[in-house]
Amino acid sequence: MKRIVIFASGSGTNAENIIKYFQSTKTAMVTHVLSNNQRAKVFDRCEKLGVDASLFDKESFIKDDTVLNFLLTEADFVVLAGFLWRIPSKIVAAFPNKIINIHPALLPKYGGKGMYGMHVHNAVKANNEAETGITIHYVNENYDEGAIIFQAKTAISSEDTPETIAQKIHELEYEHFPKVIEEVILQHE
């Protein structure tokens, strides 16, 4: 059984969904959640689900090898679920095509530094897009530029607000992200 470590910075709804999904499969299990935000609600979710979670700082992520060494001993795959920091090249190199991220838009549109959460949905609405969606992609050294694995689309009407767009995106994330992670893991068998 493969081991997944999730990085999360916020509420952890996607992390929770992934944990629950893999609790009922034999493909993989989420062994740990790492967060760079001590106030992240993901810690509460992990406690309720019986999954270990740890806080880390920028120094242990970028300057020294604390996080890298942890991943090398504890993870076969790394999943970013609402994680906002760029992944250092040494971690990317250690897990080639084994770090998976989800983005709340159809990349390459609305990607890059600072484009996350409501920032994306506000931009999609401001540009009167007819559709948006999710992109699940491999992680490289640049924000949102790794090879695309999967995209799912949803229509947007003129009545949609950034908040209703966010809800449509969350539904796509919950439906597709765990399944696509599992497909990627099975491809590496």
Backbone torsions as a table, in degrees:
resi	resn	phi	psi	omega
1	MET	NA	128.8	-178.9
2	LYS	-76.7	152.3	-178.7
3	ARG	-108.4	131.0	178.9
4	ILE	-112.1	132.2	168.4
5	VAL	-112.1	129.3	-179.1
6	ILE	-102.9	137.0	168.7
7	PHE	-102.1	130.3	179.2
8	ALA	-143.2	144.9	179.9
9	SER	-113.8	-12.0	-169.1
10	GLY	-129.7	-130.5	-171.7
11	SER	-69.6	-28.5	174.0
12	GLY	84.8	19.6	-179.6
13	THR	-65.9	-40.4	177.3
14	ASN	-68.4	-40.0	177.2
15	ALA	-59.6	-45.4	179.2
16	GLU	-60.3	-44.1	179.8
17	ASN	-61.3	-42.0	179.6
18	ILE	-66.7	-45.0	179.4
19	ILE	-57.7	-49.2	-178.4
20	LYS	-62.5	-41.3	-179.9
21	TYR	-59.2	-48.7	-175.4
22	PHE	-77.7	-13.1	173.4
23	GLN	-68.0	-17.3	-179.3
24	SER	-113.5	20.6	176.4
25	THR	-125.5	168.7	174.9
26	LYS	-108.2	4.7	-177.5
27	THR	-74.9	-47.4	-173.1
28	ALA	-159.1	170.2	173.3
29	MET	-143.6	147.9	175.3
30	VAL	-82.4	116.5	-176.9
31	THR	-95.7	-21.4	-175.2
32	HIS	-162.4	150.8	171.3
33	VAL	-122.2	131.9	177.5
34	LEU	-112.6	136.6	178.7
35	SER	-135.7	146.8	176.6
36	ASN	-99.3	8.9	-175.2
37	ASN	-128.7	109.2	-175.8
38	GLN	-64.9	-19.9	178.8
39	ARG	-95.2	5.6	-177.2
40	ALA	-62.7	134.1	179.0
41	LYS	-69.9	-12.7	179.2
42	VAL	-59.6	-28.9	178.8
43	PHE	-62.8	-42.8	177.9
44	ASP	-63.0	-43.3	-179.7
45	ARG	-61.8	-43.3	-179.7
46	CYS	-63.6	-41.1	179.7
47	GLU	-60.4	-44.0	179.8
48	LYS	-65.3	-31.6	-177.0
49	LEU	-93.1	-2.4	179.0
50	GLY	71.9	30.7	179.2
51	VAL	-111.1	132.6	178.8
52	ASP	-64.6	141.9	178.3
53	ALA	-139.8	143.4	-178.2
54	SER	-136.6	149.5	174.7
55	LEU	-95.7	142.0	174.4
56	PHE	-137.3	161.8	-179.6
57	ASP	-114.1	173.8	-175.0
58	LYS	-62.1	-37.1	-179.0
59	GLU	-62.2	-46.0	-178.3
60	SER	-71.9	-16.6	179.8
61	PHE	-88.3	-42.7	-171.7
62	ILE	-107.6	-49.5	-170.8
63	LYS	-80.2	-53.6	178.3
64	ASP	-100.0	-178.4	-173.4
65	ASP	-103.2	22.0	-176.8
66	THR	-57.0	-52.5	-178.1
67	VAL	-67.8	-43.4	178.4
68	LEU	-58.0	-47.3	-179.2
69	ASN	-63.8	-38.0	176.4
70	PHE	-60.7	-48.1	-179.3
71	LEU	-62.1	-40.9	-178.6
72	LEU	-62.4	-29.3	179.3
73	THR	-94.4	-21.4	-171.3
74	GLU	-115.7	-10.4	-171.1
75	ALA	-130.0	140.9	166.2
76	ASP	-99.5	-31.2	178.6
77	PHE	-136.8	149.9	178.0
78	VAL	-120.8	133.5	-180.0
79	VAL	-123.0	130.6	175.2
80	LEU	-98.0	121.2	-178.5
81	ALA	-127.2	84.1	-177.0
82	GLY	75.6	39.6	178.7
83	PHE	-104.6	130.5	-166.8
84	LEU	-102.5	-8.2	179.8
85	TRP	-90.0	149.1	173.8
86	ARG	-70.8	139.5	-177.9
87	ILE	-80.9	127.3	-180.0
88	PRO	-60.8	147.6	-176.6
89	SER	-59.7	-31.1	-180.0
90	LYS	-66.2	-33.0	176.7
91	ILE	-75.6	-41.9	177.0
92	VAL	-57.7	-44.7	-178.5
93	ALA	-65.2	-32.8	-178.2
94	ALA	-75.6	-20.0	-178.0
95	PHE	-130.9	64.5	-177.4
96	PRO	-63.7	125.9	-178.0
97	ASN	54.4	31.0	177.2
98	LYS	-129.9	13.3	172.6
99	ILE	-117.4	121.2	-172.4
100	ILE	-120.4	134.8	179.0
101	ASN	-125.7	157.8	172.0
102	ILE	-120.8	139.2	179.5
103	HIS	-123.9	137.2	-174.7
104	PRO	-83.9	41.5	175.3
105	ALA	-160.1	172.6	179.2
106	LEU	-89.9	91.1	179.2
107	LEU	-59.1	147.0	13.5
108	PRO	-82.8	-2.2	177.8
109	LYS	-67.7	142.5	171.1
110	TYR	59.6	36.8	176.1
111	GLY	-111.3	176.0	176.3
112	GLY	107.1	177.5	-177.3
113	LYS	-57.8	132.8	178.0
114	GLY	84.5	-6.7	-179.7
115	MET	-97.2	92.1	178.3
116	TYR	-150.0	158.0	174.2
117	GLY	50.0	-132.9	-175.0
118	MET	-65.4	-23.1	175.5
119	HIS	-58.6	-41.9	179.4
120	VAL	-67.8	-48.9	-176.1
121	HIS	-64.2	-37.3	176.1
122	ASN	-63.9	-41.5	179.7
123	ALA	-67.1	-41.2	178.6
124	VAL	-60.2	-45.8	-180.0
125	LYS	-66.1	-45.1	-178.2
126	ALA	-60.4	-30.3	-179.8
127	ASN	-92.4	8.7	177.0
128	ASN	50.7	43.6	178.4
129	GLU	-65.5	145.5	177.4
130	ALA	-84.8	-20.0	178.2
131	GLU	-151.1	159.5	172.3
132	THR	-146.9	-168.4	180.0
133	GLY	172.3	-156.6	178.2
134	ILE	-122.0	152.9	173.3
135	THR	-128.5	124.7	173.0
136	ILE	-104.6	126.2	-173.1
137	HIS	-144.6	159.8	171.8
138	TYR	-72.8	153.8	-179.0
139	VAL	-99.2	134.2	169.7
140	ASN	-120.8	-162.3	-175.2
141	GLU	-75.3	-8.4	-177.3
142	ASN	-115.0	149.0	177.9
143	TYR	-58.5	122.8	168.6
144	ASP	59.1	28.5	-178.6
145	GLU	-113.4	-1.4	179.6
146	GLY	-68.2	161.8	-177.7
147	ALA	-57.1	135.6	-179.7
148	ILE	-76.1	131.8	177.2
149	ILE	-97.3	-41.5	-171.6
150	PHE	-159.2	143.8	171.0
151	GLN	-134.5	146.1	172.9
152	ALA	-132.6	141.2	-174.3
153	LYS	-113.8	156.5	172.0
154	THR	-141.9	142.9	179.2
155	ALA	-75.6	151.8	175.8
156	ILE	-122.3	132.4	176.3
157	SER	-102.3	167.3	179.5
158	SER	-64.5	-21.9	179.1
159	GLU	-79.0	-18.1	-179.0
160	ASP	-63.6	142.9	174.0
161	THR	-108.8	168.4	174.8
162	PRO	-54.9	-33.5	179.9
163	GLU	-69.5	-41.4	178.6
164	THR	-72.2	-31.5	174.1
165	ILE	-63.2	-43.7	178.6
166	ALA	-58.6	-41.0	-179.7
167	GLN	-64.6	-42.2	178.0
168	LYS	-61.6	-39.9	179.9
169	ILE	-66.1	-44.1	178.9
170	HIS	-58.6	-40.8	179.2
171	GLU	-61.2	-43.0	177.6
172	LEU	-64.6	-41.5	179.6
173	GLU	-60.2	-49.1	-177.2
174	TYR	-63.6	-37.1	-178.8
175	GLU	-70.3	-43.6	-167.5
176	HIS	-102.9	-34.1	-169.7
177	PHE	-58.5	-51.0	-179.4
178	PRO	-61.4	-39.6	-179.0
179	LYS	-64.9	-40.8	-179.5
180	VAL	-69.0	-38.9	175.0
181	ILE	-57.1	-46.5	-179.9
182	GLU	-61.2	-41.7	178.3
183	GLU	-60.9	-42.4	178.9
184	VAL	-62.4	-44.3	-179.9
185	ILE	-62.0	-43.5	-179.3
186	LEU	-65.0	-32.5	177.2
187	GLN	-66.2	-24.2	-178.7
188	HIS	-88.3	-2.6	-178.0
189	GLU	-64.6	NA	NA
